[in-house]
Amino acid sequence: MIHKGPVRCLCVSKDGSLLISGSSDQTIGITNIITNPDVARYLKLTESDSGMLSGVCISYDNSLIVAVATSGTIFLYDANSPKPLHCHYDAHYNGVNGCDMTTHEERNLLCTVGADYLAKLWYVDNYVLVPHKTLSGHTGQVLCCKFHMLGDGELVLFTGSYDKTVIIWSVETGDKLHQSICHSSFIYYISLFEDKLVTCSSDKTVKLWSVCSGKVRTINVIPTSSQEVLIDWSCEQTVVTGKSLAE
């Protein structure tokens, strides 16, 4: 897959077949990493949007792709259509920093996080966003988010922030279940697989956590020279990218 600008975000579909990448060249790349890893097709942002892509995610059935931008816009795509079917403007004040998607009550549930210190939950019905809940608890920009199913079957949301903390939220009630100071600087990326949480920070560490009953405990700390690390797990496959500031 080749973009004409820096790649700023990525995700892997839940079945492990598709890699979705977002670039500053205003395109979203889709690659089937199982059957045709050397060929990509591209979706485009609207020409009127001047924001930079900050997050991408895909639905469980691979039919819906969502992209978010620093302009505050949320783009909704049919995976087979090159242009967005719907754009939701000013979703967050001062821009959207990231997104994630899951299914809840047989509907696509989207989370977006923003520079306004908020996480927002939306249902996606027929490519239209329906506001569901607004989660307030961070004291800095919210930079990343991930849904996760706990061992007891409860669906929760993890958010990482400029305030150096991770918050675990109940999706059902919107309540804050737990908040931990996880790093000495801001947390810009998190990923989960089974009961493992990974947090990446500008303090140049990657931390591996065990998630149990809505709380986290440290397993390992990995020093790194990079402040730009992206990790995504799907179907026991791991995608890791990084860029050293020394390069």
HUJO-V600019 format. One record per residue. N is the residue number from 0. RES is the residue in one letter. SS is DSSP state (h for helix, s for strand, l for the rest). PHI is phi as a letter, one per 40 degrees, with the letter a starting at -180 (NA if undefined). PSI is psi in whole degrees, 0 to 359 (none if undefined). Layout:
((N | RES | SS | PHI | PSI) (N | RES | SS | PHI | PSI))
This chain:
((0 | M | l | NA | 132) (1 | I | l | b | 126) (2 | H | l | b | 161) (3 | K | l | c | 359) (4 | G | l | a | 174) (5 | P | l | d | 140) (6 | V | s | c | 123) (7 | R | s | b | 342) (8 | C | s | a | 158) (9 | L | s | a | 162) (10 | C | s | a | 161) (11 | V | s | b | 136) (12 | S | l | c | 158) (13 | K | l | c | 332) (14 | D | l | c | 1) (15 | G | l | g | 9) (16 | S | l | c | 331) (17 | L | s | b | 137) (18 | L | s | b | 124) (19 | I | s | b | 128) (20 | S | s | b | 143) (21 | G | s | b | 135) (22 | S | s | b | 159) (23 | S | l | c | 354) (24 | D | l | c | 11) (25 | Q | l | g | 27) (26 | T | s | b | 157) (27 | I | s | b | 122) (28 | G | s | c | 141) (29 | I | s | b | 120) (30 | T | s | b | 131) (31 | N | s | c | 103) (32 | I | l | c | 356) (33 | I | l | c | 310) (34 | T | l | b | 332) (35 | N | l | a | 66) (36 | P | l | c | 346) (37 | D | l | c | 358) (38 | V | l | b | 135) (39 | A | s | b | 153) (40 | R | s | b | 159) (41 | Y | s | b | 140) (42 | L | s | b | 152) (43 | K | s | b | 148) (44 | L | l | c | 167) (45 | T | l | c | 143) (46 | E | l | c | 335) (47 | S | l | c | 349) (48 | D | l | c | 123) (49 | S | l | c | 3) (50 | G | l | c | 168) (51 | M | l | b | 138) (52 | L | s | d | 134) (53 | S | s | b | 352) (54 | G | s | a | 150) (55 | V | s | b | 150) (56 | C | s | a | 165) (57 | I | s | b | 146) (58 | S | l | c | 166) (59 | Y | l | c | 325) (60 | D | l | c | 8) (61 | N | l | g | 15) (62 | S | l | c | 337) (63 | L | s | b | 128) (64 | I | s | b | 134) (65 | V | s | b | 136) (66 | A | s | b | 147) (67 | V | s | b | 155) (68 | A | s | b | 159) (69 | T | l | c | 348) (70 | S | l | c | 346) (71 | G | l | g | 7) (72 | T | l | c | 142) (73 | I | s | b | 128) (74 | F | s | b | 132) (75 | L | s | b | 127) (76 | Y | s | b | 141) (77 | D | s | c | 133) (78 | A | l | c | 342) (79 | N | l | b | 5) (80 | S | l | b | 133) (81 | P | l | c | 342) (82 | K | s | b | 151) (83 | P | l | c | 142) (84 | L | l | c | 338) (85 | H | s | a | 142) (86 | C | s | b | 131) (87 | H | s | b | 113) (88 | Y | l | c | 153) (89 | D | l | f | 43) (90 | A | l | c | 326) (91 | H | l | b | 143) (92 | Y | l | c | 128) (93 | N | l | g | 9) (94 | G | l | h | 157) (95 | V | s | b | 132) (96 | N | s | b | 339) (97 | G | s | a | 172) (98 | C | s | a | 162) (99 | D | s | a | 159) (100 | M | s | a | 146) (101 | T | s | a | 185) (102 | T | s | b | 142) (103 | H | s | a | 124) (104 | E | l | f | 42) (105 | E | l | g | 26) (106 | R | s | b | 152) (107 | N | s | c | 127) (108 | L | s | b | 123) (109 | L | s | b | 141) (110 | C | s | b | 135) (111 | T | s | b | 147) (112 | V | s | b | 149) (113 | G | s | a | 178) (114 | A | l | c | 353) (115 | D | l | c | 12) (116 | Y | l | g | 11) (117 | L | s | b | 154) (118 | A | s | b | 137) (119 | K | s | b | 138) (120 | L | s | b | 135) (121 | W | s | b | 140) (122 | Y | s | c | 146) (123 | V | s | b | 109) (124 | D | s | b | 116) (125 | N | l | f | 45) (126 | Y | l | g | 24) (127 | V | s | b | 137) (128 | L | s | c | 131) (129 | V | s | b | 113) (130 | P | s | d | 137) (131 | H | s | b | 301) (132 | K | s | a | 150) (133 | T | s | b | 127) (134 | L | s | b | 121) (135 | S | s | b | 128) (136 | G | l | a | 339) (137 | H | l | c | 155) (138 | T | l | b | 15) (139 | G | l | a | 176) (140 | Q | l | d | 138) (141 | V | s | c | 123) (142 | L | s | b | 339) (143 | C | s | a | 160) (144 | C | s | a | 151) (145 | K | s | a | 134) (146 | F | s | c | 154) (147 | H | s | a | 143) (148 | M | s | c | 119) (149 | L | l | c | 167) (150 | G | l | c | 334) (151 | D | l | c | 6) (152 | G | l | g | 2) (153 | E | l | c | 132) (154 | L | s | c | 125) (155 | V | s | b | 167) (156 | L | s | b | 131) (157 | F | s | b | 135) (158 | T | s | b | 141) (159 | G | s | b | 148) (160 | S | s | b | 166) (161 | Y | l | c | 341) (162 | D | l | c | 9) (163 | K | l | g | 8) (164 | T | s | b | 159) (165 | V | s | b | 132) (166 | I | s | b | 138) (167 | I | s | b | 124) (168 | W | s | b | 146) (169 | S | s | c | 123) (170 | V | l | c | 326) (171 | E | l | c | 315) (172 | T | l | b | 340) (173 | G | l | g | 5) (174 | D | l | c | 150) (175 | K | s | c | 117) (176 | L | s | c | 326) (177 | H | s | a | 146) (178 | Q | s | b | 131) (179 | S | s | b | 139) (180 | I | s | c | 111) (181 | C | l | b | 338) (182 | H | l | a | 170) (183 | S | l | c | 358) (184 | S | l | a | 184) (185 | F | l | c | 152) (186 | I | s | b | 115) (187 | Y | s | b | 354) (188 | Y | s | a | 138) (189 | I | s | b | 152) (190 | S | s | a | 152) (191 | L | s | b | 146) (192 | F | s | a | 122) (193 | E | l | f | 239) (194 | D | l | b | 22) (195 | K | s | b | 134) (196 | L | s | b | 134) (197 | V | s | b | 132) (198 | T | s | b | 137) (199 | C | s | b | 135) (200 | S | s | b | 159) (201 | S | l | c | 358) (202 | D | l | c | 9) (203 | K | l | g | 30) (204 | T | s | b | 149) (205 | V | s | b | 126) (206 | K | s | b | 137) (207 | L | s | b | 128) (208 | W | s | b | 151) (209 | S | s | c | 129) (210 | V | s | b | 123) (211 | C | s | a | 120) (212 | S | l | f | 39) (213 | G | l | g | 14) (214 | K | s | b | 165) (215 | V | s | b | 148) (216 | R | s | b | 146) (217 | T | s | c | 133) (218 | I | s | b | 314) (219 | N | s | a | 150) (220 | V | s | b | 128) (221 | I | s | b | 107) (222 | P | s | c | 146) (223 | T | l | a | 150) (224 | S | l | c | 358) (225 | S | s | c | 143) (226 | Q | s | b | 8) (227 | E | s | b | 91) (228 | V | s | b | 130) (229 | L | s | b | 133) (230 | I | s | b | 136) (231 | D | s | a | 133) (232 | W | s | b | 141) (233 | S | s | a | 129) (234 | C | l | f | 44) (235 | E | l | g | 15) (236 | Q | s | b | 144) (237 | T | s | b | 131) (238 | V | s | b | 122) (239 | V | s | b | 129) (240 | T | s | b | 149) (241 | G | s | a | 158) (242 | K | s | b | 120) (243 | S | s | c | 138) (244 | L | l | c | 343) (245 | A | l | c | 347) (246 | E | l | c | none))
